[in-house]
Amino acid sequence: MNGTPPPAQPSGRPGSPPGYGPWPGHAAPPGHGAQPGHGAARPAYGPPPGGVPAYGAAPAGYPQPGHAQPGYPQPGYAPPGYPQPGLGGSSAGAGYADWGRRVLALLIDGAIPAAVVLLVVLPLTVIGDLALLLTVGGVAYLAVFAFAIWNSGYRQGTTGQSIGKKVIGIRLVRAQDRQPVGFGPAVGRQLLHVVDAIPFYLGYLWPLWDDRKQTFADKICDTVVVPADR
């Protein structure tokens, strides 16, 4: 017998052939009896590079709905310095009574005393009684003066409306607070209409092109004429 021991027999357990290992970068296959999914957690699957946006979300690089891009105004809003749609800027003459309505009111206020004078004085002129004409005519003119003080001074000063302005639907107010001017200022304004008449009645025509539709007397007294519902 030879004293050299016999070479070792390979194990009956299957494995890699002698001298051969797993390829570089690859793990060795699981051993015999190991089932996938038993004893080891499956690798987690994360989102792909860059991520997948959630359902309903806008892709990356695009603004969310309802949000404007930087440098642009929000939807539905005008850029600074411009009026909002539907609101608009203030236009010249807006909120003031137009010239035609003021003329109609003035004609109504003047027609009342004129009618009194004609009905009283004209018949006396036809009769030819000079003494009676002077007496009745004087009384008639005093009545006209008193009516003007009451109508254009007291009534217009305390309510903003003479009889003519009431009929037409306009009123005289202070420019700063839109309140009645008062008895004294209303009388003073009526006297200042002489300024409107001196330069060829230019002051009476001034509201045609003035932004606040004022006569010269209105500008001196700081008054405006507006629609009655304002």
C-alpha positions in Angstrom: 0.0 0.0 0.0 1.1 3.4 -0.7 1.2 5.9 2.1 -0.1 8.8 -0.1 -3.7 9.7 0.7 -6.1 9.7 -2.2 -7.2 13.0 -3.7 -10.3 14.7 -2.1 -13.5 14.0 -3.8 -15.7 17.0 -4.8 -18.7 17.6 -2.6 -22.0 16.2 -3.8 -23.5 19.6 -3.4 -23.9 21.4 -6.7 -22.0 24.6 -7.0 -19.6 26.3 -9.3 -17.1 24.2 -11.2 -13.7 24.3 -9.7 -11.7 27.3 -10.7 -14.7 29.2 -12.0 -16.5 31.9 -10.1 -19.2 34.4 -10.9 -18.7 36.9 -13.6 -17.3 40.1 -12.4 -20.1 42.5 -11.4 -22.7 39.6 -11.0 -23.7 38.0 -7.8 -23.5 34.3 -7.5 -26.8 32.4 -8.0 -28.6 31.4 -4.9 -27.7 28.1 -3.4 -29.7 25.0 -3.7 -33.1 25.1 -2.1 -33.3 28.9 -1.9 -36.5 30.1 -3.4 -36.9 33.7 -4.7 -38.8 35.9 -2.3 -38.1 33.7 0.8 -35.8 35.0 3.4 -34.8 38.1 1.5 -36.7 41.3 0.7 -37.3 42.1 -2.9 -35.5 45.2 -4.2 -37.6 48.3 -3.9 -38.5 50.0 -7.1 -38.2 53.8 -6.9 -39.4 56.4 -9.4 -37.4 56.7 -12.6 -34.8 59.4 -12.9 -36.5 62.8 -12.8 -39.7 61.4 -11.2 -43.1 60.9 -12.7 -45.5 63.8 -12.0 -48.6 63.0 -10.0 -51.8 62.7 -11.8 -53.2 66.1 -12.7 -49.9 68.0 -12.0 -48.3 70.1 -14.7 -45.0 68.8 -16.1 -41.9 70.3 -14.8 -41.0 73.7 -16.3 -44.7 74.7 -16.7 -46.6 76.9 -14.2 -49.5 75.4 -12.2 -53.0 76.4 -13.4 -54.0 79.7 -12.0 -50.4 80.9 -11.4 -48.8 83.3 -13.9 -45.2 83.0 -15.0 -42.7 85.3 -13.4 -42.9 88.8 -14.9 -46.5 88.4 -16.1 -49.7 89.6 -14.3 -52.2 87.2 -12.8 -54.9 86.1 -15.3 -57.8 88.6 -15.2 -55.8 91.4 -13.8 -54.6 94.4 -15.9 -50.9 95.5 -15.6 -50.2 98.3 -13.1 -51.2 101.7 -14.4 -54.1 100.4 -16.4 -57.8 100.3 -15.3 -59.4 97.0 -14.7 -61.7 95.7 -17.5 -65.2 96.9 -16.9 -64.1 99.5 -14.4 -62.5 102.1 -16.6 -61.0 105.4 -15.8 -62.8 108.6 -14.9 -64.0 110.4 -18.0 -64.3 114.2 -18.3 -67.8 115.4 -17.3 -68.9 112.1 -15.8 -71.3 112.6 -12.9 -72.3 116.2 -13.7 -75.6 117.5 -15.2 -75.3 118.4 -18.8 -75.6 121.9 -20.2 -79.0 121.3 -21.9 -80.7 120.2 -18.7 -79.4 123.2 -16.8 -80.8 125.5 -19.5 -84.2 123.9 -19.3 -84.2 124.3 -15.5 -83.3 128.0 -15.9 -86.1 128.5 -18.4 -88.6 127.0 -16.1 -87.4 129.2 -13.2 -87.6 132.3 -15.4 -91.0 131.4 -16.9 -92.9 131.6 -13.6 -92.2 135.2 -12.8 -92.4 136.2 -16.4 -95.9 134.8 -16.6 -96.9 136.8 -13.5 -95.6 140.0 -15.0 -97.3 139.5 -18.3 -100.6 138.6 -16.7 -100.6 141.6 -14.4 -98.7 144.4 -16.2 -99.8 143.8 -19.8 -103.5 144.4 -19.2 -102.8 147.6 -17.3 -100.6 148.8 -20.1 -103.5 148.3 -22.5 -105.9 150.2 -20.2 -103.5 153.1 -20.1 -103.9 154.1 -16.4 -100.4 155.2 -15.6 -100.9 155.6 -11.9 -102.4 152.1 -11.5 -99.8 150.7 -13.8 -97.0 152.0 -11.6 -98.6 150.8 -8.4 -99.5 147.3 -9.6 -96.4 147.0 -11.6 -94.2 147.9 -8.6 -96.0 145.3 -6.5 -95.6 142.7 -9.3 -91.9 143.3 -9.5 -91.4 143.1 -5.8 -93.3 139.8 -5.9 -91.0 138.6 -8.6 -87.9 139.6 -6.6 -89.2 137.8 -3.5 -90.0 134.7 -5.5 -86.4 134.7 -6.9 -84.9 135.0 -3.4 -87.1 132.1 -2.1 -86.7 129.9 -5.2 -83.1 130.4 -6.1 -81.8 131.3 -2.7 -83.7 129.6 0.1 -85.2 126.6 -1.7 -82.1 125.9 -3.9 -79.7 126.6 -1.0 -81.3 124.2 1.5 -82.5 121.4 -0.8 -80.2 121.9 -3.8 -83.2 122.3 -6.1 -85.1 125.3 -7.4 -88.5 124.6 -8.9 -86.9 124.2 -12.4 -84.1 121.9 -11.1 -86.7 119.8 -9.3 -88.7 119.4 -12.5 -85.7 118.5 -14.6 -84.1 116.3 -11.9 -80.8 118.1 -11.2 -79.4 119.8 -8.1 -76.8 122.4 -7.0 -74.3 121.1 -4.4 -70.9 121.9 -3.0 -68.1 120.4 -5.1 -66.2 118.9 -2.1 -68.9 117.0 -0.3 -72.0 117.1 -2.6 -74.2 118.7 0.0 -76.5 121.7 -0.4 -74.7 125.0 -0.4 -77.0 126.9 2.1 -79.1 130.0 1.7 -76.4 132.7 1.8 -74.0 131.0 -0.7 -76.9 130.3 -3.0 -77.9 134.0 -3.1 -74.3 135.0 -3.6 -73.9 132.5 -6.5 -77.0 134.0 -8.2 -75.5 137.5 -7.9 -72.2 136.2 -9.4 -74.0 135.2 -12.5 -73.3 138.8 -13.6 -69.7 137.5 -14.2 -71.0 134.9 -16.5 -72.9 137.5 -18.5 -70.2 140.2 -18.9 -67.9 138.6 -21.4 -70.6 138.0 -24.1 -72.3 135.4 -21.8 -69.3 133.2 -22.1 -69.7 132.0 -18.6 -73.0 130.5 -19.3 -71.5 128.6 -22.2 -68.5 127.4 -20.3 -70.1 124.1 -19.1 -70.1 122.9 -22.7 -66.4 122.1 -22.6 -65.5 122.3 -18.9 -64.5 119.0 -17.2 -66.9 119.7 -14.3 -69.4 121.6 -16.4 -69.1 124.7 -14.2 -70.0 128.3 -15.1 -67.7 131.1 -13.9 -70.0 131.6 -10.9 -69.7 127.9 -10.1 -65.9 128.1 -10.1 -65.9 131.1 -7.8 -68.3 129.5 -5.3 -66.8 125.9 -5.8 -70.2 124.5 -6.7 -71.4 121.9 -9.2 -74.7 120.8 -10.7 -75.3 117.1 -10.6 -78.2 114.7 -11.4 -80.6 114.5 -8.5 -79.8 110.8 -7.8 -76.1 111.5 -7.2 
